Amino acid sequence: MKNKNSNSARRAFPLIAILVAVLACIATFLLGITRGLVQTGVFNVANPDGLTRWIYISLGVIVLGIAVYLMLEPDKVRRFLTGRQARYGSNSLIMSLAFLGILIVGNLIAFNNPVNIADLTEDQSNTLSPELLDALKTLPENVTAIGFFSQNMDTTSAIQLLDNIKSNSNGNFEYQFIDPDRDPQTAIQAGITGDGKILLQMGEYEEIVAFASEEEILNGLLRLLNPGANAIYFLTGHGEHDIEQGGDASMTRASATLQTKNYSVKTLNLLAENKIPDDASVIIIAGPQIPVSENEVKLLKDYLANGGSLIVLENPRAFTQFGEDSDPLADMLETDWGITFTNDVVIDVNSPDPTIAISAIYDSAHPISRNMNRVGVLFPFTQSLRLGEAPEGISTTNLVQTNEKSWGETDLQSLTQAGWPPSYDETTEAQGPLTLVAAGENTTSKGRVVVFGTSQVSMDTIFDSYGNGDMFINSVDWSADQENLVNLTPKTPKERTFNLPGQFQWIAIVLGSVIIIPGLVILAGISAWFTRRRQG
């Protein structure tokens, strides 16, 4: 009895081993599909590397199960390998492996050596613009594009565009992708804020592209090919934010990001130098604690009249040391540009912290804000701006506004712990939408200004939050006239409509797909069976 039981157990072991190998093979297939779907962004999992580890484990189980079967059933394996079916099967296996190998090698060669193929689309949607093709021909050295896309961003269109650029670059363009959520340190070192950005590198020069489009990448390439001396000066001498020493109130992240875009970042003390440098592309006044003097404002006014650009980030008077002193800078902005500081504090009831206003409305036509609709910007303790009638030759724009459930609080006592919470007074306070950022341009001199109602929007503690860094950098790009080097003529896609089949057409489709084609297959099978039966 014991011998029978032991023999049964020995016969069961090989079956168990091969069954385990089959189950592991199924698990590997399912895990592989899941890992592929995660990689393509169809859905997300908390730990993609864990899936990869399980794939390796299941592959190991397959090998182990087959090895156990081979050791327990050597005679069966030997007979199988030397039989007639094995010889025929081995020929088929060799042919299949050879065909699979040719496919793999061919695809690898095609992937590593992309070539131009005919664009058979009616509207030539897969053909790069002549401007971009010309820029690719003039690349003096290799350009590497690094796409910073998290798993929440679809990379399909970006990969298609970058592949197209690579195939037209004569080997001078390569690209890769990095997940900024899994590798945040690399993103910070590259000066990347937000998601879906592309870093272009050529030699010692770098450029950040806001998103994957022909126009954006072309402008980035042109800036790499023509690295100009765009000097950005941060005004000092009035308690402005420090751009060199780190701290909660510093702007070192803003400075570092500007430097990654090939800007030369410097400081300027007009009180001491009494002159604006000739190479100044943009002057930034970020959070002065005491008023800018009348003489400095006169220098800035002359600078703007000669085509210069100015960015002002000024906090509500209650959060400065202005006291009752006059503010010549605010007076100049109101008189010459029609932009007025209201010295209120915006309360946004839709925000988790009502003293932090959240952007709700963007001007989609302006270069600074046209690509900001996907992400919000936080404005802590900001005042609102009022755009009055602009002087002749000045055009102004409300770049960012709050939602309707906000107001400009003028009773600052209500913002203290004793006076909290603030309440809206319709007789004295303005209700949203309220302007948080405004821009102005002199159509004659080409001078430009951008005005923020707070300087905290770009401090180190909040620069990398949501779209804060993007809003500040976009403002600098526009002010330095770097936001739109080339406008490509947009391709107008052909509009196509799908007309549903009529009743007769539906009948024809159903008959053909459900009855006629399957019926022919069945008849062919029956005919083959009868033929073999007659032949014996």
Residue pairs with C-beta under 8 A, 6 or more apart in sequence:
10 72
13 68
13 72
14 68
14 69
14 72
14 73
17 65
17 66
17 68
17 69
17 72
18 65
18 66
18 69
19 65
20 61
20 65
21 61
21 62
21 64
21 65
21 66
21 69
22 65
24 58
24 59
24 61
24 62
24 65
25 58
25 62
27 54
27 58
28 55
28 58
28 59
28 62
31 51
31 54
31 55
31 58
32 55
34 45
34 51
35 48
35 51
35 52
35 55
37 43
38 44
38 45
38 48
38 51
38 151
39 48
40 156
41 151
41 153
41 154
41 155
41 156
44 151
44 152
45 51
69 77
70 77
80 86
114 163
114 166
114 167
115 167
116 167
116 168
119 125
119 126
119 127
122 494
123 491
123 492
123 493
123 494
124 491
125 491
125 493
126 164
128 136
128 164
128 165
128 168
128 214
129 214
129 218
129 488
129 489
131 218
131 486
131 488
132 165
132 214
132 217
132 218
132 221
132 488
133 168
135 218
135 221
135 222
135 225
136 165
136 168
136 169
136 170
136 172
136 173
136 221
137 170
138 225
139 169
139 170
139 172
139 173
139 202
139 221
139 225
140 202
140 225
141 172
141 202
141 203
142 171
142 172
142 173
142 174
142 202
143 169
143 172
143 173
143 174
143 200
143 201
143 202
143 221
143 224
144 173
144 174
144 175
144 176
144 200
144 201
144 202
145 162
145 165
145 173
145 174
145 175
145 176
145 198
145 199
145 200
145 201
145 209
145 217
146 175
146 176
146 177
146 178
146 190
146 198
146 199
146 201
147 155
147 158
147 162
147 175
147 176
147 177
147 178
147 196
147 197
147 198
147 212
148 177
148 178
148 179
148 180
148 187
148 190
148 192
148 195
148 196
148 197
148 198
148 199
149 155
149 158
149 177
149 178
149 179
149 180
149 195
149 196
150 179
150 180
150 181
150 195
151 179
151 181
152 195
153 195
153 196
155 177
157 212
158 196
158 198
158 212
161 212
161 213
161 214
161 217
162 175
162 212
165 173
165 175
165 217
166 173
166 174
166 175
178 186
178 187
180 186
180 187
180 192
180 195
188 464
190 199
190 206
190 208
190 260
191 199
191 206
191 208
191 256
191 257
191 259
191 260
191 261
192 199
192 208
193 257
193 463
193 464
193 468
193 469
193 470
193 473
194 375
194 466
194 467
194 469
194 470
196 211
196 212
197 208
197 209
197 210
197 211
198 208
198 209
198 211
198 212
198 216
198 217
198 220
199 206
199 207
199 208
199 209
199 260
200 206
200 207
200 208
200 209
200 217
200 220
200 221
200 224
202 224
205 224
205 227
205 262
206 224
206 260
206 261
206 262
207 220
207 221
207 223
207 224
207 261
207 262
208 220
208 257
208 260
208 261
208 473
209 216
209 217
209 219
209 220
210 216
210 371
210 470
210 474
211 371
214 488
215 486
215 487
215 488
218 485
218 486
218 488
219 484
219 485
219 486
222 485
222 486
223 261
223 262
223 482
223 485
227 262
228 262
229 264
229 279
230 262
230 263
230 264
230 281
230 282
230 480
230 482
231 263
231 264
231 265
231 266
231 277
231 279
231 280
231 281
232 258
232 263
232 264
232 265
232 266
232 281
232 282
232 284
232 476
232 480
233 266
233 267
233 268
233 276
233 277
233 280
233 282
233 283
233 284
234 240
234 241
234 243
234 251
234 255
234 265
234 266
234 267
234 268
234 283
234 284
234 286
235 267
235 268
235 269
235 270
235 283
235 284
235 285
235 286
235 288
235 292
235 296
236 267
236 268
236 269
237 269
237 270
237 271
237 272
238 285
238 288
238 289
238 290
238 291
238 292
239 287
239 288
239 289
239 290
239 321
240 285
240 286
240 287
240 288
240 289
240 455
241 249
241 250
241 251
241 286
241 287
241 455
241 459
242 249
242 250
242 251
242 252
243 250
243 251
243 252
243 254
243 255
243 265
243 267
244 252
244 255
244 267
245 252
246 252
246 460
247 460
248 459
248 460
248 461
249 287
249 459
249 460
250 459
250 460
251 286
251 458
251 459
251 460
251 463
252 460
253 460
253 463
253 464
253 469
254 458
254 460
254 463
254 469
254 472
254 473
255 265
257 463
257 469
257 473
258 265
258 473
258 476
259 265
261 473
261 477
263 281
263 476
263 480
264 279
266 277
268 276
268 277
268 280
268 283
270 276
270 295
270 296
270 299
270 300
271 293
271 296
274 295
274 299
275 299
276 283
276 299
276 300
276 303
276 308
280 303
280 308
281 309
281 479
281 480
281 481
282 308
282 309
282 310
282 311
282 476
282 479
282 480
283 300
283 303
283 308
283 309
283 310
283 311
284 310
284 311
284 313
284 476
285 292
285 310
285 311
285 312
285 313
285 314
285 329
286 311
286 313
286 455
286 458
287 313
287 314
287 315
287 455
287 456
288 314
288 320
288 329
289 320
289 321
289 322
290 320
290 321
290 322
290 325
291 322
291 325
291 326
291 327
291 328
291 329
292 300
292 327
292 328
292 329
293 328
294 328
296 328
297 328
297 329
297 331
297 332
300 308
300 310
300 329
300 332
301 332
301 336
303 310
303 447
304 310
304 336
304 442
304 445
304 447
304 448
304 449
305 442
305 445
305 447
306 445
306 447
307 445
307 446
307 447
308 447
309 447
309 448
309 449
309 450
309 479
309 480
309 481
310 447
310 448
310 449
310 450
310 479
311 449
311 450
311 451
311 452
311 475
311 476
311 479
312 329
312 333
312 449
312 450
312 451
312 452
313 452
313 454
313 455
313 457
313 458
314 320
314 329
314 330
314 341
314 451
314 452
314 453
314 454
314 455
315 381
315 382
315 383
315 454
315 455
315 456
316 341
316 343
316 344
316 345
316 381
316 382
316 383
316 453
316 454
317 327
317 343
318 343
318 345
318 412
319 381
327 341
330 340
330 341
333 339
333 340
333 341
333 449
333 451
334 340
334 341
334 388
335 391
336 391
336 394
337 390
337 391
337 394
337 396
337 440
337 449
337 451
338 387
338 388
338 389
338 390
338 391
338 394
338 396
338 440
339 385
339 386
339 387
339 388
339 396
339 438
339 440
339 449
339 451
340 385
340 386
340 387
340 388
341 383
341 385
341 453
342 383
342 384
342 385
342 386
342 408
342 430
343 383
344 383
344 384
344 408
344 409
344 410
344 429
344 430
345 355
345 381
345 382
345 383
345 408
345 409
345 412
345 415
346 357
346 379
346 382
346 383
346 384
346 402
346 406
346 407
346 408
346 409
346 434
346 436
346 453
347 354
347 355
347 357
347 406
347 407
347 408
347 409
347 422
347 424
348 354
348 356
348 357
348 358
348 402
348 403
348 405
348 406
348 432
349 405
349 406
350 358
350 360
350 403
350 405
350 406
351 357
351 358
353 380
354 421
354 422
355 380
355 381
355 415
356 378
356 379
356 380
356 381
357 378
357 379
357 380
357 382
357 402
357 406
357 434
357 436
358 376
358 377
358 378
358 379
358 402
358 403
359 372
359 376
359 377
359 379
359 400
359 401
359 402
359 436
359 467
359 471
360 376
360 401
360 402
360 403
360 433
361 398
361 400
361 401
361 402
361 403
361 433
362 369
362 370
362 372
362 373
362 399
362 400
362 401
363 369
363 370
363 397
363 398
363 399
363 400
364 370
364 373
366 397
366 399
366 439
366 478
367 474
367 477
367 478
367 483
367 484
368 399
368 437
368 439
368 450
368 471
368 474
368 475
368 477
368 478
368 483
369 399
369 400
369 437
369 471
369 474
371 474
372 400
372 467
372 470
372 471
372 474
375 466
375 467
375 470
376 466
376 467
377 400
377 457
377 466
377 467
377 468
377 470
377 471
378 457
378 462
378 465
378 466
378 468
379 400
379 436
379 452
379 453
379 454
379 456
379 457
380 454
380 456
380 457
380 462
381 454
381 456
382 436
382 452
382 453
382 454
382 456
382 457
383 408
383 453
383 454
384 402
384 408
384 430
384 434
384 435
384 436
384 453
385 434
385 435
385 436
385 437
385 438
385 451
385 453
386 435
387 396
387 398
387 435
387 438
390 396
390 440
393 442
393 443
393 444
394 440
394 441
394 442
394 443
395 440
395 441
395 443
396 438
396 439
396 440
397 438
397 439
397 440
398 435
398 438
399 435
399 436
399 437
399 438
399 439
399 450
400 435
400 436
400 437
400 471
401 432
401 433
401 434
401 435
401 436
402 432
402 433
402 434
402 436
403 432
403 433
404 431
404 432
404 433
405 432
406 431
406 432
406 433
406 434
407 424
407 429
407 430
407 431
407 432
407 434
408 429
408 430
408 434
409 415
409 422
409 429
410 425
410 428
410 429
411 419
411 422
411 425
413 419
414 420
414 421
414 422
414 423
415 422
424 431
435 453
436 452
436 453
436 454
437 450
437 451
437 452
437 453
437 471
437 475
438 450
438 451
439 448
439 449
439 450
439 451
439 475
439 478
440 448
440 449
440 450
440 451
441 447
441 448
441 449
442 448
446 481
448 478
448 479
448 481
449 479
450 475
450 478
450 479
452 458
456 462
457 468
457 471
457 472
458 468
458 469
458 472
462 468
463 469
463 472
474 483
477 483
501 509
